Amino acid sequence: STLPAGACATYHYTYSLTNATEGDTYDFSVDVKEFVCENDISVGTGDIVHMMYDYDGNGTAEYVWCAREMVSGTGTGRTWLDRNLGAYQRATAVDDHLSYGDLYQWGRPMDGHHKINWTSSTVGTPANAMLYDADNWSDTPNDVRFFEGDDDPSTQNNDWVDNNNNNRWQTTPQGPCPTGYHVPTDQDWFAEYGNLEDIGDGDPYGELALPHAGSRSYLFGTVSAWGGAYWGSSNIYQDRLSPALRFTSSTGSMNIYARASGFSVRCIKD
């Protein structure tokens, strides 16, 4: 049988032998597959959260990605994951590329479009190409490519899907997060950082270890490692635009951005 990631169970087995000789001793071995974290969780003391990660977007969850829980240092007492989705480790600095992780389009599932291969603090290569003029009408496209969000009001108009569905993460905020976690709302972010007037890299990095993991362009598919950009799950703004926390080393704000943009996801506990 198969256990969910992170679960434990005790099994009792009964064996029936044919052609066995009374009084003889027989040896058996049971092969139990262990869910081993394939990224580094050596830093931190919080509980470990396991997640079966479809890293290549082929529909098979063959990769076990792990994170630790961490309690915010801003006084809210909320519990977050200690790293961005897809990150190899918790950030050791704002430009620690091993902590950057993946870049998701808003409301889109973990289907492969998000995967970025970071080789330095300034260089990230998308694992999958850009699809221009996608003409996509599905919230769950069977495609690993990063969909263009164009500026034509009659088509995608800054979104990666043409159906004008404003729900997605608003309705199912878990999004690509592990069970029991969700993509933070704009109010979750405001609770952590107040009016955001002086967010800077010392604040978001220090309290939640948020690195400058960059973004991916919704028009060209290019990756930039400038600053940090973190999605909010709320949908209380204009059609095809959703909130995100963006910051550099000197300033930060919560604003609205094209949903076809590729931004980081940091999960918060329900």
SVG drawing of the C-alpha trace seen along z (x, -y; Angstrom):
<svg xmlns="http://www.w3.org/2000/svg" viewBox="-15 -54 41 85">
<polyline fill="none" stroke="black" stroke-width="0.4" points="0.0,0.0 1.0,-3.6 1.2,-6.2 0.7,-10.0 3.9,-12.0 4.9,-12.4 2.5,-9.8 3.3,-6.8 1.7,-3.5 2.2,0.0 1.6,3.0 1.1,6.6 1.8,9.3 0.7,12.9 2.5,15.2 1.3,18.6 4.0,21.0 3.6,23.8 5.7,26.9 7.2,25.8 8.8,28.3 7.7,28.3 10.5,27.2 12.5,25.4 13.4,21.7 12.7,19.3 14.0,15.7 12.0,12.9 12.7,9.4 10.3,6.6 11.2,3.7 9.8,0.5 10.3,-2.6 11.3,-5.6 10.2,-9.1 13.6,-10.8 13.8,-14.6 15.7,-15.4 16.5,-18.9 18.4,-20.3 16.5,-20.7 19.5,-20.7 18.9,-24.3 16.0,-25.0 14.2,-23.3 10.6,-23.4 8.5,-20.3 9.3,-18.9 6.6,-19.2 6.8,-16.6 5.4,-17.2 5.3,-14.9 6.5,-17.2 5.8,-16.8 9.0,-18.5 9.0,-17.8 5.3,-18.3 4.7,-14.8 1.8,-14.1 3.9,-11.7 4.9,-12.8 8.3,-11.2 10.2,-13.9 9.9,-14.4 10.4,-18.1 10.6,-19.1 10.5,-22.3 10.5,-23.2 7.8,-25.1 8.9,-28.5 7.1,-31.0 7.1,-34.6 9.3,-37.0 7.0,-40.0 4.7,-39.1 1.8,-37.6 2.7,-34.1 1.7,-32.7 3.5,-29.6 5.0,-29.6 7.2,-27.3 10.8,-28.3 11.5,-28.5 9.9,-29.2 8.2,-26.4 10.8,-24.5 13.8,-25.9 16.7,-23.6 17.3,-25.2 16.3,-28.0 17.8,-31.3 21.2,-32.2 21.2,-35.6 18.9,-37.6 21.0,-36.5 21.3,-32.8 20.2,-31.2 19.7,-27.8 16.8,-29.4 15.1,-31.0 12.9,-28.1 10.2,-28.2 8.2,-31.0 4.5,-30.4 1.8,-32.1 -1.1,-33.2 -3.7,-30.5 -1.9,-27.9 -1.2,-24.4 2.1,-22.6 2.3,-21.4 5.9,-22.1 5.6,-25.7 7.1,-27.0 10.4,-25.2 13.6,-27.4 17.1,-26.1 19.2,-28.6 22.9,-28.4 23.9,-31.7 22.3,-34.6 21.6,-36.4 21.1,-33.5 18.1,-31.3 17.1,-29.2 13.5,-28.1 13.1,-24.3 10.2,-24.8 9.8,-27.2 7.4,-30.0 4.2,-29.3 3.0,-32.4 -0.6,-32.9 -1.6,-29.9 -5.4,-30.4 -5.8,-28.5 -9.3,-28.1 -8.4,-25.6 -7.5,-26.3 -5.6,-23.0 -3.8,-22.9 -2.0,-19.7 1.1,-21.6 4.4,-22.3 5.1,-25.5 4.9,-29.0 1.9,-30.7 2.1,-34.2 -0.1,-36.9 -0.6,-39.4 -2.1,-42.9 -4.9,-42.3 -8.2,-42.8 -9.9,-40.2 -7.6,-37.4 -5.5,-36.8 -4.9,-40.4 -2.3,-39.8 -3.6,-36.4 -2.5,-32.9 -6.0,-31.6 -8.8,-33.1 -11.8,-32.1 -11.7,-35.2 -12.1,-32.9 -11.3,-35.2 -11.5,-32.4 -8.6,-29.9 -6.4,-30.5 -9.1,-32.8 -11.5,-29.8 -8.9,-27.1 -6.1,-29.0 -4.0,-25.8 -2.8,-26.2 0.5,-24.3 1.1,-24.4 1.3,-21.3 -1.9,-20.1 -2.7,-22.4 -1.1,-25.4 -2.2,-28.0 -0.9,-30.8 -1.0,-33.9 -3.8,-36.4 -2.9,-40.1 -4.1,-40.4 -1.7,-37.7 1.1,-39.8 -0.2,-43.0 -0.3,-41.4 3.3,-40.5 4.6,-43.8 2.1,-46.5 1.9,-49.4 5.0,-48.1 6.5,-51.6 9.9,-50.4 10.0,-46.8 13.6,-46.7 15.6,-43.5 16.4,-43.6 12.7,-43.2 11.3,-40.5 14.5,-38.6 15.1,-38.8 11.6,-37.8 10.7,-35.1 14.0,-34.6 12.5,-35.9 15.3,-36.0 15.4,-38.2 14.1,-35.3 13.2,-37.5 10.4,-37.0 9.6,-35.7 8.2,-38.0 4.6,-37.3 5.4,-38.9 8.8,-37.4 9.3,-34.5 12.7,-35.9 13.9,-35.5 15.1,-38.4 16.7,-38.0 16.1,-41.6 14.3,-41.9 11.6,-39.6 8.1,-39.0 5.6,-36.9 2.1,-36.1 -1.0,-36.7 -4.1,-34.5 -6.7,-37.2 -8.9,-38.3 -10.3,-41.7 -8.7,-43.7 -9.1,-44.3 -9.8,-41.4 -6.7,-39.5 -4.5,-41.3 -3.7,-39.9 -1.8,-41.1 1.8,-40.4 4.4,-41.6 7.4,-43.1 10.6,-44.5 14.1,-45.4 17.0,-46.1 15.6,-49.6 11.8,-49.5 8.7,-47.3 5.0,-47.4 1.9,-45.3 0.5,-46.0 -1.3,-44.3 0.4,-42.5 -0.4,-40.5 -1.5,-37.0 0.7,-35.5 3.8,-36.8 6.0,-34.2 6.5,-35.0 7.6,-33.1 5.2,-31.3 5.8,-31.1 3.1,-29.1 1.5,-30.0 -0.3,-27.5 -4.1,-27.5"/>
</svg>
